[in-house]
Amino acid sequence: MISRRHLALLAVLALSTLGAASAESTSVSTEEAMALLTRPATAGVARRDVDYHGIVPSFLVKHTRLHDGINRQEQVEDDSVEVQRERNSHSRVRINVDQYPPKDQIPDVNHPQVKAWVSEIDWSKVPNIPVAQGLPDAPRFPKCPPKDQVNPNHCWWSCDGCLQSDDVVSCPTEGHWGLTYDDGPSMASKALVKYLGEKDLSATFFIVGSRVVEYPDILREQVAAGHHIAMHTWSHGGLTTLTNEQIVAEVKWTEKIIRDVTGLTMKYIRPPYGDCDNRVREILRQMGYTNVIWSQGWDTNDWRLPLHMIKTPEIISTFQNALENVRLIKSRQTGSLEGPITLEHDLTLQTVDLSKTIISIGMEKGLKPMNLAQCLSDLSPYQGNGKSSVPLNKDNAAAQAPKSNNNNAKTMSGGKSKEVTAPADGAPSQDSSDSASAAGGSSSTTTKGKKSAAASLQSLGVVALGGISAIVSYFLIL
């Protein structure tokens, strides 16, 4: 007899295929993505912020588990490699999970590719700041020493709120609102993208590499819808708790998988928990990243909602209070009024539904929500000026493999028939010849012909199955 958990898993897989059957048959070039990102922003939203400081360690354990995919609302089965492969086989964008680090784990620093990345850093410029200790129950969350023992020269944001002049924490223009979401993509991201599209709004999504392994097609949908994507590391660990080599591995593997899937190389990064000091900043800077945190008082703390650690009215009340004090957001250089950058999460439908309410309230108060690139008037929101396509459907995904700035993300067959497969292990992403040689000198894509009438009818059947499975899944998981 099929268990409830297996029925729920089948429902999720059917929904994934449902998305594939209903997708538009279009491709989006890098230039088109840029145009979508930098279009004039419409009316807007706002947010607030509750520090992690002083939170009971057990709460932080739950927070870490949420990020690691254990408590996510759409998690209906253990995420073994086999389950990842099964999920991926039903995705429009297929990832060979064997070619990337294990998800939600700090990548191996002894991997040849990581060593190549590490060698590109000028370590003489990186401050000699000790690696921070983690909390006993949450080792990947930094443990702050007593305030009188925090070295001000380290500029450790997590423990003394220190900011450097190039840290991004607000929008330069009063009334503009940087709408940002962390920790996706997830199934809930689809609902958020749909809502933002209905409101003609664009946001920035800070992407976790491990989630891309699970939902590469959703990441492409976010880009195609005109949203801005940015870096949020591979496994969501506090960067001050990691060694220099681990920081490089966390960032570069995430950079690689996102470039393999979308052809885009990110420019902005939000360290998990905002955790950074001058050591972390310099390493990120040398990899081409601008550090982004959020405006003080504008973290919604929405991640606590699915864990039943906070209720929606409390979040709304805090947000409304932030709106009343929005004029406290000022330039650190000139003192002129600026706009907020807010922090939300797109991991669960609860946080997405909350965001809809927050957006409505913020817009009523006159804030103009926009993605980070619009907020900063950045016409080049990604590294480099490469030309690449972002295929959105099976036919185009097979025929048009995404390419990075230097044609460095060639797709490969990887054994089984796959529309898009990441380069083989150890293939340096900086050069296309390296990607090809890592797979024994071969690089190929699988093409498919135009859909026949019979295939179209089959797609309709999948749509119906997906709808039925979704209903079954809903009641079984309750």
C-alpha positions in Angstrom: 0.0 0.0 0.0 1.3 3.4 -0.9 2.0 5.5 2.2 0.8 9.1 2.8 4.3 10.4 2.5 4.8 8.8 -0.9 1.5 10.1 -2.2 2.5 13.6 -1.1 5.8 13.2 -2.9 4.0 12.1 -6.1 1.8 15.2 -5.8 4.8 17.5 -5.6 6.4 15.9 -8.6 3.2 16.2 -10.5 3.0 19.9 -9.7 6.5 20.3 -11.0 5.5 18.8 -14.3 2.4 20.9 -14.3 4.6 24.0 -14.3 6.5 22.6 -17.2 3.4 21.9 -19.2 2.1 25.5 -18.7 5.3 27.4 -19.3 5.7 29.8 -22.2 8.0 28.7 -25.0 10.3 31.7 -24.8 13.9 32.5 -24.0 15.2 35.6 -22.2 18.6 37.1 -23.2 20.9 38.8 -20.7 20.1 42.1 -22.3 16.3 41.5 -21.9 16.9 40.5 -18.2 18.8 43.7 -17.7 16.0 45.8 -19.3 13.5 44.1 -17.0 15.6 44.7 -13.9 16.2 48.4 -14.6 12.8 49.4 -15.8 11.2 52.3 -13.8 9.8 51.1 -10.5 6.2 51.4 -9.6 4.6 52.1 -6.3 6.0 50.4 -3.2 6.5 48.5 0.1 8.5 48.6 3.3 9.8 46.5 6.2 11.3 46.1 9.6 14.0 44.3 11.5 14.3 42.3 14.6 17.9 41.4 15.5 19.0 37.8 16.1 20.9 39.0 19.2 19.7 37.6 22.4 17.5 34.9 20.7 17.5 31.6 22.7 20.0 29.2 21.0 17.2 26.6 20.5 15.4 29.1 18.3 18.5 29.5 16.3 18.7 25.7 15.8 15.2 25.8 14.4 16.1 28.8 12.2 19.1 26.8 10.9 16.9 23.8 10.3 14.5 25.9 8.4 17.2 27.1 6.1 18.6 23.6 5.7 15.4 22.4 4.3 14.2 20.2 7.2 11.2 22.3 8.3 10.3 23.8 4.9 6.6 23.6 4.3 7.1 21.8 1.0 9.4 19.1 2.5 7.4 15.8 2.2 10.2 13.3 2.1 13.8 12.9 3.2 16.1 14.8 0.8 18.4 12.0 -0.1 20.4 12.2 -3.3 18.0 9.7 -4.8 15.0 11.9 -4.0 16.9 14.9 -5.4 17.5 13.0 -8.6 13.8 12.0 -8.8 12.6 15.5 -8.3 15.1 16.8 -10.8 13.9 14.3 -13.4 10.5 16.0 -13.4 11.9 19.5 -13.6 12.1 21.5 -16.8 15.7 22.3 -15.9 17.7 19.2 -14.9 20.7 19.4 -12.6 23.2 16.6 -12.3 23.3 16.7 -8.5 26.5 14.6 -8.5 28.4 17.5 -10.0 27.9 19.8 -7.0 28.6 19.6 -3.3 26.1 17.9 -1.0 23.4 20.4 -0.3 23.2 22.2 3.0 26.7 21.3 3.9 29.9 23.4 3.8 31.6 22.3 0.6 34.9 20.4 0.8 37.8 22.8 0.6 40.1 20.1 -0.7 38.2 19.8 -3.9 40.5 20.7 -6.9 38.0 23.3 -8.1 37.9 25.0 -4.7 41.7 25.1 -4.5 41.7 26.8 -8.0 39.3 29.4 -6.7 41.3 30.0 -3.5 44.4 30.5 -5.5 42.8 33.5 -7.2 42.6 35.5 -4.0 45.3 37.9 -2.9 45.5 36.7 0.7 48.0 39.5 1.6 45.1 41.9 1.4 42.8 39.9 3.7 42.9 41.0 7.4 44.2 38.4 9.9 41.0 38.2 11.9 40.3 34.9 13.8 37.4 32.7 12.8 34.5 33.3 15.1 33.1 30.6 17.4 29.6 29.4 16.9 26.9 28.9 19.5 26.9 25.5 21.2 23.5 24.5 19.8 24.0 26.4 16.6 27.6 26.2 15.5 27.1 28.0 12.3 25.7 31.1 14.0 28.4 33.4 15.5 28.8 33.7 19.2 29.5 37.3 20.2 32.0 37.9 23.0 31.3 40.5 25.7 31.0 43.9 24.1 34.2 45.2 25.7 36.1 42.3 24.0 34.8 43.1 20.5 37.6 44.6 18.5 36.3 47.7 16.7 38.9 47.4 14.0 37.3 44.1 12.9 34.0 45.9 12.1 31.9 42.9 13.0 28.4 43.8 12.1 26.8 40.8 14.0 28.3 41.8 17.3 28.7 45.6 17.3 26.5 46.8 14.3 29.6 48.1 12.6 29.2 49.1 8.9 31.8 50.0 6.3 31.1 52.8 3.9 30.4 50.5 1.0 28.0 48.2 2.9 24.5 48.6 1.3 21.8 49.1 3.9 19.3 51.6 2.3 18.1 53.0 -1.0 19.7 56.4 -1.8 16.3 57.9 -2.8 13.7 58.8 -0.2 10.5 56.8 -0.7 12.2 54.0 -2.7 12.1 50.6 -1.1 14.4 47.7 -1.8 12.3 44.6 -1.7 14.4 41.6 -0.9 13.8 37.9 -0.1 16.3 35.4 1.2 16.7 31.6 1.2 14.9 30.5 -2.0 14.1 29.4 -4.5 11.3 27.2 -3.2 7.8 26.1 -4.3 6.5 29.1 -2.4 8.6 31.4 -4.6 6.3 30.6 -7.5 3.3 32.1 -5.6 5.4 35.2 -4.8 6.5 35.6 -8.4 2.9 35.3 -9.5 1.8 38.0 -7.0 4.6 40.4 -7.8 3.8 40.0 -11.5 0.2 40.9 -10.9 1.3 44.0 -9.1 4.0 44.8 -11.7 6.7 44.7 -9.0 10.2 43.4 -9.2 12.2 42.2 -6.2 15.7 40.9 -5.4 16.0 37.2 -4.4 19.1 36.3 -2.5 19.6 32.7 -3.6 20.9 29.7 -1.6 22.9 27.4 -3.8 21.5 24.3 -2.2 18.0 25.4 -3.1 19.0 25.7 -6.8 19.8 22.0 -6.8 16.2 21.4 -5.9 14.4 24.1 -7.9 16.5 25.3 -10.9 13.5 25.9 -13.0 12.0 28.2 -10.5 15.2 30.2 -10.4 14.9 30.7 -14.2 11.3 31.7 -13.9 12.3 34.4 -11.4 14.9 35.8 -13.9 12.5 35.6 -16.8 9.8 37.5 -14.8 12.2 40.4 -14.4 13.5 39.8 -10.9 17.0 40.4 -9.7 19.0 37.5 -8.2 21.9 37.8 -5.8 24.1 35.6 -3.6 23.2 34.0 -0.3 25.9 31.2 -0.1 25.7 27.4 -0.5 24.6 26.2 2.9 23.6 29.4 4.8 26.3 29.4 7.5 27.5 32.5 9.3 30.5 33.6 7.3 32.6 34.8 10.3 32.4 31.2 11.6 34.0 29.8 8.4 37.6 29.6 7.4 38.9 31.7 4.5 38.8 28.6 2.2 35.3 27.7 3.3 34.0 31.2 2.5 35.4 30.9 -1.0 33.8 27.5 -1.5 30.4 28.6 -0.2 30.3 31.6 -2.5 31.9 30.1 -5.7 29.9 26.9 -5.8 26.7 29.0 -5.5 28.0 31.3 -8.1 28.8 28.4 -10.4 25.4 26.6 -10.1 23.5 29.8 -10.7 25.6 30.7 -13.7 25.2 27.2 -15.0 21.4 27.5 -14.7 20.9 31.1 -15.8 24.1 32.3 -17.5 24.3 35.2 -15.0 27.1 35.9 -12.5 25.8 37.7 -9.4 27.2 41.0 -8.2 25.5 41.5 -4.8 25.7 39.2 -1.7 23.9 39.1 1.6 25.8 37.1 4.1 23.6 34.7 6.0 22.3 36.5 9.2 24.1 39.6 7.9 27.2 38.1 9.5 30.3 39.8 8.3 33.5 41.4 9.5 36.5 43.0 7.6 38.0 39.6 6.8 34.7 38.4 5.2 34.3 41.7 3.4 37.7 41.6 1.7 37.3 38.0 0.5 33.9 38.9 -0.9 35.2 42.1 -2.5 38.0 40.1 -4.3 35.4 37.8 -5.7 33.5 40.8 -7.2 30.7 41.1 -4.6 29.0 44.1 -3.0 27.9 43.5 0.6 24.2 44.0 1.3 22.5 43.9 4.7 19.2 45.7 5.4 17.9 48.8 7.0 17.9 48.8 10.8 14.4 48.1 12.0 13.2 46.7 8.7 13.8 42.9 9.1 10.3 41.4 9.2 11.6 38.5 11.3 9.1 36.4 9.2 11.3 33.3 9.4 9.9 32.8 12.9 6.4 32.6 11.6 6.5 29.0 10.3 8.2 27.9 13.5 5.3 29.3 15.6 7.7 31.7 17.4 5.8 34.8 16.4 2.3 35.7 15.1 1.3 37.7 12.1 -0.3 40.6 14.0 3.0 41.2 15.9 5.0 41.3 12.6 2.4 43.7 11.1 2.5 46.0 14.1 6.3 46.2 14.0 6.2 46.9 10.3 3.7 49.7 10.8 5.9 51.2 13.5 8.8 51.1 11.1 6.7 53.0 8.5 6.0 55.7 11.1 9.7 56.1 11.6 10.8 55.8 8.0 12.4 59.3 8.1 15.0 57.9 10.4 16.6 56.2 7.5 19.4 58.7 6.4 22.6 58.6 4.4 25.6 57.8 6.5 27.6 60.2 4.4 25.3 63.2 3.8 22.5 62.8 6.3 19.9 63.1 3.5 16.7 61.0 3.8 16.8 57.6 2.1 14.5 54.6 1.6 14.5 51.2 3.4 15.9 47.9 2.3 13.8 45.2 3.9 14.4 41.5 4.7 11.8 38.8 4.0 11.9 35.1 3.1 10.3 33.1 0.3 10.6 29.6 1.8 7.0 29.0 2.8 3.5 30.1 1.8 3.1 31.6 5.2 5.8 34.2 4.7 4.7 34.8 1.1 1.1 35.5 2.3 2.5 37.8 5.0 4.5 39.6 2.4 1.4 40.4 0.3 -0.1 42.1 3.3 3.1 44.0 4.1 3.4 45.2 0.5 -0.2 46.5 0.5 0.4 48.4 3.7 3.7 49.8 2.6 2.2 51.0 -0.8 -0.7 52.7 1.0 1.9 54.7 2.9 3.5 55.8 -0.4 6.6 53.6 -0.5 7.7 52.4 -3.9 8.9 48.8 -3.9 11.6 47.8 -6.3 14.5 45.4 -6.7 17.9 46.2 -5.4 19.3 47.2 -8.8 16.5 49.8 -9.2 17.0 50.9 -5.6 20.6 51.6 -6.3 20.1 52.9 -9.9 22.5 50.2 -11.0 22.3 49.6 -14.7 24.8 46.7 -14.5 23.3 44.5 -11.7 25.5 41.4 -12.6 29.2 40.9 -13.0 30.4 41.2 -16.6 28.5 42.0 -19.8 28.1 38.6 -21.3 25.4 37.5 -23.7 23.5 34.4 -22.6 20.0 32.9 -23.0 17.8 31.7 -20.3 15.7 28.9 -21.8 12.3 28.5 -20.1 10.9 25.4 -21.7 12.0 21.9 -22.6 12.6 22.5 -26.3 14.7 25.6 -25.8 16.5 24.2 -22.8 17.8 21.4 -24.9 18.8 23.5 -27.9 20.0 26.6 -26.1 22.3 25.9 -23.2 22.9 28.9 -20.9 26.3 30.4 -21.3 28.2 32.6 -18.9 30.2 35.7 -19.5 33.0 33.8 -21.2 31.0 30.8 -22.6 32.1 29.1 -19.5 28.9 27.2 -18.6 28.6 24.6 -21.4 26.0 21.9 -20.8 26.8 18.3 -20.9 24.9 15.0 -21.2 26.1 13.3 -18.0 24.9 9.9 -19.1 21.1 10.1 -19.1 19.1 12.4 -21.4 19.0 15.8 -19.7 18.0 19.2 -21.1 20.5 21.1 -19.0 23.2 19.3 -17.0 25.9 21.1 -15.0 29.6 20.8 -16.0 31.4 17.8 -14.5 33.2 17.8 -11.2 36.3 19.9 -11.1 35.5 21.9 -14.2 36.7 25.5 -13.6 33.9 27.8 -14.5 36.3 30.5 -15.7 36.9 29.0 -19.1 34.9 26.9 -21.5 37.7 24.6 -22.5 38.2 23.6 -18.8 34.5 22.6 -18.6 34.8 20.5 -21.7 38.1 18.8 -20.7 36.7 17.9 -17.2 34.2 15.7 -19.0 36.8 13.9 -21.1 36.6 16.6 -23.8 32.9 16.1 -24.6 30.1 18.6 -24.4 26.6 18.0 -25.7 23.0 19.0 -25.4 19.9 16.9 -26.0 17.5 18.3 -28.5 13.8 17.7 -29.0 11.6 18.4 -31.9 8.4 20.4 -31.9 5.6 19.0 -29.8 3.1 16.9 -31.7 -0.6 17.1 -31.2 -0.4 13.9 -29.2 2.2 15.4 -26.9 0.1 18.4 -26.4 -2.8 16.2 -25.3 -0.4 14.4 -23.0 0.5 17.7 -21.4 -3.1 18.4 -20.7 -3.4 15.1 -19.0 -0.4 16.0 -16.9 -2.0 19.3 -16.0 -5.1 17.5 -14.8 -3.0 15.0 -12.9 -1.1 17.8 -11.3 -4.2 19.5 -10.1 -5.6 16.3 -8.6 -2.3 15.4 -6.9 -2.1 18.9 -5.4 -5.5 18.4 -3.7 -4.5 14.9 -2.5 -1.2 16.3 -1.2 -2.9 19.1 0.6 -5.1 16.9 2.7 -2.5 14.2 3.3 0.1 16.6 4.6 -2.3 18.3 7.0 
